[in-house]
């Protein structure tokens, strides 16, 4: 797990959960269409909370793209 969360780190973590190449995940693609489910989203939420990012499942589930997630996450990075 990286020390500082970046958009690329988010992409890599999502791709790992989906067993996909990070380069395949475009910023504006719906991650639900890629197979991301609620259990995997909660896994990401817990990982990022451990890094100090106060984020909720709803923050991610409402807008399931990397671009939207980054808009939510970036301001919360310490």
N, C-alpha and C positions, 0 to 999 in steps of 0.2 A: 504494500500500500504506500503510495507516495506521501511525502511529508506535507506537501501543499497541493491542494486539489486544483487541477487545471481542466480546461475543456477536453484536452487530449486524454487526461487521466480518466475523466468521466467516460469518454468514448471507449477507452480500453476496458474499463470495468464492465460496462454494458455489453460490449462485444464478447468478453469472456463468459458472462452469464448466458449469452445466446449461442455460444460456440461458433462465433463468426469472426471474420477478419475485421479489425477496427476500420480499415480503409473502406470497407463496404458500407458503413453506416454514415449516411449523409446527415448533416445537421438538422434538416427539416423533414426527415422521414418519421412517420408514426411508428414508434417502437413497439406498440401493441401489434401492428401488422407483422413485425419481425418475430413475434412470439413472446414478447416480454409480458409476463403475467404479474399478478398482485404479489405473489410470494417473492419473485425476483426483485420487484420494486422495493418491497420491505427489506430485503437483503441490502440493497443499495442505501436505503435510508439509514439502516443501522451502521453500515460501514462509514458513511459520511458523518453521522452523529459522533462516532468515536473519534473523528478528526476535528470535531468542534463545530460542524456545520449544523445549525438548528433548522432542520427541515422536516416536513411531515409527508406521510404517504399521499395526502390530498394534494400537496404542492406538486408532486410528480405525476400523479394519476390524471389530474385535470388537463395537463398539457404534455403528452408523452412524446416530445421530440427533444433531441439534444440541445437545440438552440433555445427552446423554451426553458428547459431545465437549467441551462447555464445562466439565463437571465434571473432565475430564482436563486441559484446557488452562489454566484459570484459576489453579490453584495453581502452575503453571510459569512464569507471567508475572513477569518481573523487576521 
